[in-house]
């Protein structure tokens, strides 16, 4: 028992020194803001992924526990279908997608007096929600794990980059509140499940961006009753046949590996249409080439409506973030980043993406312009 007390104390002190924004003053301010709020909105970045939806859903259930009855999750785009299981208990009236109900979502954001911003560092990451957020007079709380947060845009910020996910950061914020009091069992089980889902997807099932605090969180959530086997089944074993056939085509015909150890995949709209690709169907594909010996960096380029999205992953010692910031109009974490290619500013079209990738990754990795 004495050993456990000492270990727990050491863990809490380590977490406290690491997450400087999670202090008694900020937690008291957060609880005051929640207490006084009448209408609360929860927003996340465009094209929401597992971490975005996991953190938003968990916060929704926590706010319900706090007695709030006017909570709305506002998304710019529809979330991937494989995440249905964590939002199935949220009424349609409380989860709205701007692209499907623009007038209603705009009114909700206008009338909210407290807005939580999860898993993004600046309003620009929310696409069409940006002008509503920028123009809102509501108090705004940031909970995010990306580099370079725009703190000036928020009334209260919880920002930590050395952490697996926004879900893990939110978990630590919620654990510090008086109602949860460092006991995960005081969280609603639905919130725990959502947090585990978000953290699992953003670490690619503990294969990247995993810290000691990440494993402590997972342990606490399991002890609180989370069914991790069910979560894994829902995340990774519920895809359609089209995803497996697309993966086969990618590995056979689209995967290119350069002499610099860069593996890249260019996925154009025609290929996506042929395989009926829906949002979330390519989840995890960018990580796969890193299992090949000699591959230092993996890039997935995906042609989207009006944009070309770029996902970058790298091995330790090669910075995905640096490459994304320098050549792909983006950024992120050291070994997991994202960005975009602008047409026609960067390339004339998707057909020029391969040449752009090879040329600029060669410059990035070798420091020359050969």
N, C-alpha and C positions, 0 to 999 in steps of 0.2 A: 504493500500500500504506500509506504513512504517513497519508494522508487517511482511509482506511478505519479505521485503528487509532484515530485521534483521534475520528472520528464514533462508533465503537462505544463508546469510553470515555465520551463525552458522553452517549450514550443510556443506558448502564448507570448513570451517576451520576444522571441525571434520574429513572430508574425507582426507584433506591434511595431518593431523597429523597421521592418520591411515595408509595411503598408502605412505610410505616414499619414495619409489622408483619413484613415480609419482611426480617429481619436475621439475622446469623449466629447469635445466641443462640437465636432462635425456631426456626430451621432445625435447629440441633443438637438442640434439645429434641424437635422433631418426629421426627427420625431416631431418637432414642433411644426414643421412645414406640412407633414402628413396630417397631424391633428387638426390644423386650421383649414386644410383644403376641403372644398366642397365637390369640385369636379376635377378628376385626375386623368391625364392622358399618358400612355406609355408608348414610346416610339422607338424604332430601330432603323438600321440602314436599309437601303434598297436591296432587292434580291435577298431577303432574309434567309439565313442558314440555320443550322441546329443551335448554335450558340445564341444567335439573336432571338430565336423563338423560345429557347429554353429559359433565357434570362427574363424575357418579357412575361412569359407565362408564370414563372415562379414569383415574380414581383406582383403580378395580378392577384395570385392566391394569398400572398403575404398581406397586401393591402386590404383584401377582403377579411382576413383575420383581424386586422386593425379596426374593423367596423365600417370601412368605406363602402358605399353602395353605388357610387357613380365613378366607375373605372372603365376606361376604354383603351384597348390596344389598337393603335393606328399604324397600318403598314402601307408602304408605298406600292408593294407588289405582293401577290399571292405567294405564300410559303410552299415549299415542296411537299408533295402528298405524303411522303413517308413520315412526316412530323404530325400527321393528323392525331395520333394517339395522345400527344401531350396537350392538345388544345380542344379535345372533344367535349370537355365539360364546360367550356366557355361559351356562353350564348352568342348567337350571331349578332345580337345587338351590341355586344361588348367587344367584338373583334371585327374591325372594318378595314377594307383594302381601298386605298385612294383611287386606284385605277378602275375599280368597280363602282365606288360610291363617292365620287369627288366632292359633290356639294355637301353631303352629310358629314364627311370627315373634316372638311374645311371649317364647318360651323363648330364641330366639337373642339378642334384645336383653338379656334378663336375664343370659345367660351370657357376653356379650361383655366383653372387658376394655379395648377401645378402640373408640370410636364416632366416626366422621367425620360432621359435619353440614354439608351443602352447600346453598347457595342459599336459606337462610332465616335470619332473625335472632333467632328465639325459638322455643322448643318448641311454642308454640301454633299455629305455621304447619304443623305436621305432623298436625293433627287427632287421630285415634285413637292415634297413636304417642306423643302428648305424655306420658301418665302413665308409659309405659315408659321414656322418656328421662329424665323428671324423677326417677324412682325408681331409675335405674341407678347403680351405684357405679363404672362404667367411666370411664376418662379420656375426655374429650370434646374434639374439635378442631373449631372453627368455621372454615369457609371461605365467605365470603359478601360480597355487594356491596350490600346494602340498608342503609338508614339505621337508626340506633338499635339496634345489636346488643346483645343481653343478654349482655355479656361475662362477667358474674358466674357464668353457668351453665356456662361452659366452662373447661377447664384450659389451653387454648391457642387464641388467636384470630388469624385472618388476616381482617381486615375492611378493605375499601376501597370507597368509594362512587364515586369518579371513575374508573370503569372500566366496560367494556362489559357484563361478565357474570361469573358465578361461574366459568365455564369459563376466561375470560382470567385471573382471579385465581389459579385453581388452576394454570394453565399457568406463571405466574410463580413460584409456590411450588415446583412440581416442577423448574423450570429451575434453581432455587437449591440443590437438593439435591446431595450429593456424587456420587450415582450418575448423574445427568443432566449436571451440570457445565456448564450454560449451552449445551448442544448439543441441539437438538430431535431430531436424528437418533438420539440415545441413548434417546429415548422409543419404546415400541412403536408401530408404525404405527397399530394399532387405537386406541390412546390419542390419537394425533394427530388421527385422523379424528373421534373423538368430541368432542374439544376444538373443532375447527373447526366441527362441527355445532352445538354449544351456543352458541358465539359468534355464528355466522351467524343463528340463530333469534332470539337476544335482541337483536340489532341490526336485525332485520328486513332481513337481507342488506345491512348497512352503511348503512342509511338513518337510524338514530338511535343515540344513545349510542356513537358511534364516536370513539375517541381515537387519537393517534399510536401509543400502545402497542398498540392493537388491530390496526393495519395492520402493525406490526412482527411481532406474533404470527402474523398470517396469512401474511406473507412467509416466516417461519421454517418454518411448518408445510408450506407449499407446497414449499419447498426440501427438506424431510424426506420428501417423497413423497406427500403428501395429494392425492387426486384431487378437487379442488373441483367440477369439472363433475358428477361422479357424486353428490356431496353435494347440490348444487342440484337435480339431477333427482329425487333421493329425497325431498327436503323439499317441493318446490313442484310437482312434476309427477306425483304418484302418488295424487292424491285420487280419490274416487269421483264419479260423475256427479251424485249428490245435492248435493254441495257447490256446484257451479256453478249448479244450479237454485235452491238456497237463496239464493245470492248475488244472483241475478237478482230473486228475490222481495223480498229486503231492499232493494236499490237502487230498485226500482219502488214498493214499497208500505210499507216499514217505516222508511226513512230520513227523519228529520225534522231540519230546520235552523232554529234559532231566530234571532230578530233580533239576539241577542247573539253570533252566530257559533258556536253550539254545535250540532254534529251529534250526534244520538243514535239508537240502535237498541235497541228492546226486543224480546227474543227469548223468547217464552213456551214452556212445555212442549209445548203443542199443536202449535205450529209446528215445534219440534224433532222431535216424533214424526212429523209429516207428511212431513218430509224426511229421516227416519232419521238424525238428527244424532248422530255419535259424538264422543267426546273428541278434540279436535284439529281437527275439521272447520271450526270458526270461526276458526282461527288466522289472524291478519293482518287480519281484517275491520275491526277497530277503527281501523287505520291509514289505511284507504282514504279516508274523508271528508276527511282533511287535505290531499288533493290538490285540493280545491275552494277556489278563491280566496275569502277572507273567513272561512273556517272556522278558528277559533282553538283549538277543543277538540273532541275526538271521544270519545263514550262508548258502550260496548256493555254492555247489561244483559241478563244471561242467567239465566233461571229454572232452578235446579238442585234436586236432592233436598234439601229442608229448608233451602235458602238461595237468595239471589239474588246472583249474582256480578256485579261491576262492573269493567270495564276502562276506563281513561282514558288518552288520548294528547293531547298538545298541541303547539302550535308554540312556538318559542323566544319568551320574553317572557310566556308564560302558564303557570302552574305546575299541572301535573296532580297533582303530589304534594300541593300545598297544598289543592286541591279535595278530593282523596281523604281527606286527614286531617281536614278540617273537616266534611265532609258525608257521607262514604261509609265511615266506620269502617275506613279503610285508610291507604295511603301508598305510597311507592316512590321513584322517581327524579323529577327535576324535570319531565321531559316524558313519562314513562311510569310509570303507577301503577295500583294496583288496590285494590279494597275490596269491600264488601258492603252490602246493605240488609237489615236485620233485620225480620222479620214476627212480631208486629204492631208492634214498637217504632217503626220508621221509617215503614213503610207497611202498610196492611192486607193487601195482596197485589200481585201483579205488575201488575194492572190500574191501580194507582195510581202506577206507576213513572214514567210520562211526566210527569205533573203535578209530581212530586217533583223530577225532573231539571230541568225548566224553571224552577221557582221557586227552587231552591237554586243553580243555576249563575248565574241572574240576580243573586242576592244576592252570590255570590262575585265575579263579574266587575264588578259595579257598586257594591258596598259599601252597598246599601240594601235595604229590605224592601218595595219597591213590589210 
